[in-house]
Amino acid sequence: MMRILLVNPPIFDFTASDFWLRPYGMTRVASRMRHVCEFIFFNFLRTVKKDAWGRGRFPEEIIPKPEVFSDIPRRFRRFGRQRAEFRTLLQARAFDVVFVQTSMTYWYPGIREVIEDVRELQPSAKIVLGGVYATLCTDHAESLGADLVIKGSNLEPLWRALSMQPSQGDCLIPGGNDDVGVLKLGEGCPFHCTYCAAPLMWNGFAPRDTGACLRELRLLIAAGAKDIAFYDDALLYRADEVLKPFLESVVNERISARFHTPNALNARFMTPELAGLMTRAGFASFFFGLESGAAAWQTATGGKVNAGEFAAAVDCLRSAGTRYIAAYIIAGHPDSETQSLEESMQFVHDCGAKIVLSEFSPIPGTEDGKKSTPWADMKEPLSHNKTAFAIRRLGADYLNRLKSLSRSLNHDMSMKYPG
């Protein structure tokens, strides 16, 4: 039986935290091989000091900044378990294949570290990369020395390389004894926002089988998960067909879990009925992708939602008894001048929601990635770093002022809606 090592690599960045961060794509792929393979999972990003919803911090150490960040007045860190722990595993057990999950494009130094250790200690093992960085920066990923880089969702090159027939259906393999699980009810997104990678990762929107999703949910809960984060890019889209049947089963079966939406909901599709069903099913947090309250900016970047739709969605959720509602506001966008950032933050507060200030990361292949070249070398993934880009675009002083305003408004909101 083929022995495969699944690796969730360390992060090299200015900041990083466990916002329900799990290697969902890699475990989904592995689940299709479970009939012929043995798996070992090494998670560099094992969380410490978790909060009530399973989020927390990673072990970290300050390290020298790459030269490309010499102008950024922030400390640089390596997040994750010690490198020596991984090397000990490689010295103790032999593997045929090593899968490495990739996510943010600018986190590739952690992937490079993993590849270096595997090449040194297990030179005969085949190394396979897949995920966001592998798809968006394929040429760069191939330069790191892996045997195979999977671009997008086409897995045929993987099955050919491993001379394998995958199983039909994909029941998730949980990471093991984890109190957080992740789930997707659909792939892709029907919108084409100018700042988003979803259209580059998937061709449109495709719902998954409801029965398979429910089986995954039961597996996650059986493995110890209490908090479930949806990784969908369009969770509320076609809700009558996708989300509602899933949640009705959750309610009818009395499945107990707290649900969260870190990938951002589209307020346009929220209704009083849907808000009530989501609340009854156990949704504890609602994160919306507003990005800006300025109508002209919203239209120019894809028109996925407007301020009125967001305000109406918050009203629906408050009426349903929801306590935690938040909205992402992008900080550092190439067209920041038209965003009305401080006014947008005040608008979110006035609607009755918390603000999540999301520093902009330019994504290669997107319209806004092309606009970002005055502040970033798009051929060097480190230049996509959100902290560095936002500081270069807005200036450290103004960015700090926005963060201070966000903290102040959110403190006020916490007083109004405690818990």
JOMO-V393105 format. One record per backbone hydrogen bond with DSSP energy under -1.0 kcal/mol. NH is the residue of the N-H (numbers start at 0). CO is the residue of the C=O. Records with the same first field share a line. If there is no record, write none. Layout:
# JOMO-V393105
NH: CO + CO
This chain:
# JOMO-V393105
1: 35
3: 37
4: 96
5: 39
6: 98
7: 41
10: 78
12: 76
17: 55
18: 16
19: 17
23: 21
26: 22
27: 23
28: 24
29: 25
30: 26
31: 28
32: 29
35: 32
37: 1
39: 3
41: 5
43: 7
45: 43
47: 56
50: 54
53: 50
55: 17
56: 47
60: 77
62: 75
68: 65
69: 66
71: 68
73: 71
76: 12
77: 60
78: 10
79: 58
80: 43
86: 82
87: 83
88: 84
89: 85
90: 86
91: 87
92: 88
95: 2
96: 2
97: 125
98: 4
99: 127
100: 6
101: 129
106: 103
109: 106
111: 107
112: 108
113: 109
114: 110
115: 111
116: 112
117: 113
118: 114
119: 115
120: 116
121: 117
124: 121
125: 95
127: 97
128: 147
129: 99
131: 101
134: 130
135: 131
136: 132
140: 136
141: 137
143: 140
144: 141
146: 126
147: 126
149: 128
158: 154
159: 155
160: 156
161: 157
163: 158
166: 31
180: 226
182: 228
186: 205
193: 300
195: 192
199: 196
200: 196
201: 197
203: 201
205: 186
207: 184
212: 208
213: 209
214: 210
215: 211
216: 212
217: 213
218: 214
219: 215
220: 216
221: 217
222: 218
223: 220
224: 219
225: 178
226: 178
227: 257
228: 180
229: 259
230: 182
238: 235
240: 237
241: 237
243: 238
245: 241
246: 242
247: 243
248: 244
249: 245
250: 246
251: 247
252: 248
254: 249
257: 225
258: 281
259: 227
263: 260
264: 286
268: 265
269: 266
274: 270
275: 271
276: 272
277: 273
278: 274
279: 275
280: 276
282: 277
283: 258
284: 258
285: 323
287: 325
288: 264
289: 287
290: 327
291: 289
297: 293
298: 294
299: 295
300: 296
301: 298
302: 297
309: 305
310: 306
311: 307
312: 308
313: 309
314: 310
315: 311
316: 312
317: 313
318: 314
319: 315
320: 317
321: 316
325: 285
326: 353
327: 287
328: 355
329: 290
330: 357
335: 332
337: 334
338: 335
343: 339
344: 340
345: 341
346: 342
347: 343
348: 344
349: 345
350: 346
351: 348
352: 347
353: 324
355: 326
357: 328
359: 330
365: 362
367: 193
369: 365
370: 366
374: 371
375: 371
377: 375
379: 376
382: 379
383: 380
384: 381
388: 384
389: 385
390: 386
391: 387
392: 388
393: 389
394: 390
398: 394
399: 395
400: 396
401: 397
402: 398
403: 399
404: 400
405: 401
406: 402
407: 403
408: 404
409: 405
410: 406
411: 407
412: 408
413: 409
414: 410
415: 411
416: 412
